[in-house]
Every structure is written in structure tokens, then in C-alpha cells.
Amino acid sequence: MKKLLDRIYSDYAMPSKLAEHESVLCAAADAGYSQLSVRDFLQDLQQIDSANTCVLVHRHDIDTDLRTARKLFEIEKRHQVRSSFYFRLSTLDFSLMDEIESYGSEASYHYEELATFAKRNRIKQPAEVLNRLAEIKDEFISNFDSIERTLGKKMTTVASHGDFANRRLKLHNTIILSDAAVRAHCGITCEAYDAALMTNTDIYISDRPHPQYFYPMAPRVALGRHARIYLLTHPRQFETNWTENTKENLSRLHQSVTW
């Protein structure tokens, strides 16, 4: 019951936390942290390879709620912060993505083809999913190429989405990019969970729903303790959006029942 009540609070009653995000940006700047997108961090890795260099890498996974995603972008523009925004097929907004890229931040793909394929074909056995991995890879390539053509800009990093189907199957979407040929075809230099990124940061922090908010610690606490911070956030955790949250909750319920 408590878990359900916490979810209802998070989705429909939680006060906006956008001001807290802005305070993190300001605190990081005051502490001398460079605030970068995933793409820029990787490109600049050799230049910032110093124990005296403090870096905060910002990654936003746009699972839902484009309204709040834009608010995050506008806050970051005010403070001259660069970050990465990863969009699902269901949240693609090419106008916003173009603005993000034109500003100097990164807009790219939050992919989930393995989970989508399993649900669409009602496959519940991991072995059967793996047997059809070639089809799943082809679907990823098709979606990636289509987004890139429409966006009109090269996407070099992508981020896997974590779906309830992945948890049930115990298979991550990242399996798609374990194939070097897929990466080479798409020109992908890094997946957001690659060791090249994770091992070059000191701490990986992800936001969580109420009442935890962040794991393993709040970004404000990490400032000063860790030189290289990799911070993952989602619009849904910053502000309630009744329409989008209800739509997403009903969609997940429907998928869970029909899969």
C-alpha cells in the first residue's frame, strides 16, 4: 500500500523540484565544475584527464513529459549548461531536439527495441528473444536512421531505456549494441552505459521517485566529494504532469495485461 501511495504522490501531488535542479547547476558552477553533455565529456576526455578537473555530466532520459523536458532545457540555457537529452520514439519532438542541438547540448535516441519487440510479439522467454535478435537489431537500425535523417544531425551516443519487460526477461536493450557492426553502421561511439563512460566518472547518480529522490546520494552531496559526477535524471521526477503520467500509467497497464 505504501508503494502505491508513494507512486500516487509522485505522479499527482509532488511539488515541483525544478528549483532544486537549478540550485544544483548553480552550486556546481560555484564549486568549479564543468557541466557537459555525454557527447562533449567523451570528446574532451583527454583534455580533462586531470585530478584537479571537476566535471558534472548531465543526462536526461525523456521517458515522458516533454513539457518538463523543455523547462529543464530552458533552465540549463540560462546557466550556460550543456547536457544530453535522450528521446524515446514515443517522446520524439524534432523541434525541441533541433533547439537543443543548435544551443550546443545533445539530442539523441533513448532506444528500447528489444523490450518493444518482445511485447509486440508476446515473447516471454529470454531464449526466444535472443533467437530473434537479428530482427531486433534491424529494427533498431531502421529507427535510428529514420530519426537521424529527420533531425538532420549526426547522433553519436544513445541511451538504453529500462522497461518493465526488460526486468521480467532479465535482458537489457544494450544487447543490441554489443554488436560492433550495428555501432559501425550507425556511427555510434558510445552507449550511455558503456565502460568507457562509466569507468571515467567517479560516481553515477540516478534520480528516483519519492521518497528517495536520488541514489546513491543527492547531487548536492556529491559536489566536492567526487570530481567526476555522472547524473541521470528524468522529467517525471521533477514535476507532476497529470495528463502525461496518467497516459503512461494506463499504457503500461495495458501492455502488462496484453503481453
N, C-alpha and C positions, 0 to 999 in steps of 0.2 A: 504493500500500500504506500509506504514512504517513497519508494522509487517512482510510482505513478504520480504522487503529489509533487515530487520534485520536478518531474517532466512537465506537468501542467504549469507549475510556477515558471519554469524556464521558457516555455513556449508562449505563455499568455499574461504573465504578471511581473516578470523581472524588469526592474528599472534599466534604462539604457546604461551601457558601460562604455559608450563611445568616448566620454570624457576621460575615463581611465586609460583608454588606448592612447589618447593624445598626451596624457601625462607621462606615459612610458616613453613616447617619442621624445618629449622634452627632457626627461631625466637622462635618457641615453645620450642625447646631444650634449647635455651639460657635463656628462661623465666622459666625453671624448670618444664615443662610439661612432664609427662609420655605419650608416644604415643602408643596406644594399638588398637588391633582389638576388634570388638564387643564381640567375644567369651572370650578373655582374660579379658576385662573390667568386664564382668559379673562374671567370675570366681574369680577375685580379688576384687570384690566389698567390701567385709568385710575388707580386708586389706587396702583399700584406702578410707575407710569411715572416712575421716578427713577433716576438713575445710581448713587445710593447704596443702592438696594434690591437685595438679593441673593435670588434665588429658585431653588429646585430643584423642577422639575415632574416628578412621578413617574408613569410609565405602565407598567402591567403587561399584556402580551398573554398571555392564558391559552390558549395553543395546546394544551397538555396539562397533566396533573398537578395536579388540584385539591387534593391533599394538601399540596403545597408552596405552592400559592397561598394556602391558609389559613394556613400558617406565616408567610408574608410579611405577611399581614394582621395576624396577632397581634403580630408584631414591631413593626409600624408603630403599632398601637394603644398599645403600651407606651410609645412615644416621642411620642405625640400627633401623628403624621404623617398627612397626608391624601394620597391617591393615587387614580389611576384604574385600574380592573380591567376589561379588555375580554374578554368570553367568546364563544367560538365556539358554534355550535349543538351541537357535539359535547361541549362542556365546560360547558354551562349548568347552574348549581346555584343555584336560586332561593332556597334557604335562606341560602346564603353571600352571594348578591347582596343579599338583604334586610338581612343583618347589616352588610354594607359600607355600604349606603346609610344605615341607621339610625345608624351611627357618624359619618357625615359625609363619608366618601370616596365615590367614584363607581363604580357598576357599570353597564356598558353592553355594546354589541354589537361583536364582532370579526367583521366580515362577510366573506364570500368567495363570493357568489352567482355572479359571473362565472366563476371557476375551477370551481366545482361544476357549473354548467350545462354548461360545455364538456366536462368529464369524463363527466358523466352521459349526454350526447347524443353523445359520441365525436366532438366537433368539434375539429379540429386546425388549421384555417385561421383566422387572425385576422379576415379579412373576413367570414367566415360568422358568427363570434361577434358582430361588430358589427351584422350584419344582423338579429340576434335580440335586440338589446339591450333592446327594449321588453318582451319576455318576462322577461328577467333583472331589469329594474327592478321589474316586477310581483312577482316572487318575493322580491326584497329587501323591498319594502313589506309584503308579507304576513308575512314572518318578523319584521320589525321590529315591526309592530303586535301580533303574537302575543306576542312577548317582553315588550313594554311592558305589555300587558293583564295578563299573568301576574304580572309584577313589581309592578304597581300603582304605578309611579312613572314620571315623565317622563324619557326619555333624550334628552339634548340634544347629546351628542357621540358619535361612533362611530369605530372604527379599522379600516382595511383589513388583512386577513390576507394574507400573501405565500405563495402556494402554488407548488409546482414547475410547475404548469400555467400560472400567470401568467408565469413565467420563459420557458417554452417558447413561449408565444403572444406574449410581449412586450407584454402588455396587463395593466394594473393593475385591481384591483377598484374603485379610486377613480373609474373612468369612470362608474360607476353614479351617483355623487353630483356629477358635472359637470352634471347636470340640476337646475336650480333648483326645478322643480316637485316632484321627489322630495323634496328637502330641505324644501320648504314643507309638503308633505303630512305628513311625519314630524315636523316641528318640530325638525329638526337644525340647530344653529347652527354646528357646526364638525366637520370630519373631521380626524382626528389628524395628517394630512399637509398640511392647508391652510396657505397662505401666512400667513394671519392668526395662526397659531400659530408656524410655523417662523421667520418673519421677526422675531418679537418675542422670540425667545430667541437667545442668543449662540452656543450650541453644542448640537448634537444628538448624544447619545451612545447607542449601542445595544450591548447585550451580544452576545457571540459565543461559539461553542463553544471548547473547549480547542484549541490553546494560546493563542489571542489574548485571549479573555475579554471585552474591550471595544474598541470602535472609535469615534472615532479616539484616545481616551485613556480611562484609568480615571477614574471619577467623583472619586476621592480626589485625583487630579492636577488635575482641572478646578477643584476648590474653591479659591477665592482668585484663580484666573486668569480665570475667567469669572463675570459677575454673574448671568446668567440661563441656567441649565442645564436642558435637556430630556432626561430619562433614560428610555430604553425598556429594559425587562427582561422575561424570560420565566422562569417557574418551572423549566423544564427545565434552565436554565443555572446554577441554584443548588444543585440536589440531584438525585442519581440516584434514579430510581424504575423499577426493573426491569420491573414489570408494565406500567406506562403506556408506557414507552419501547419495549418490545417490541411492544405493541399498535399503537402509532403507526407504528413502522418496518414492520411487516407490512402495515398498512393502506396506507401509501404505496407499498410494493412492488406490492401487488395493484392499486392504482389505476394505477400506471405501466404495468403489463402489460396491463390491460384497456382502457385509454383508446385 
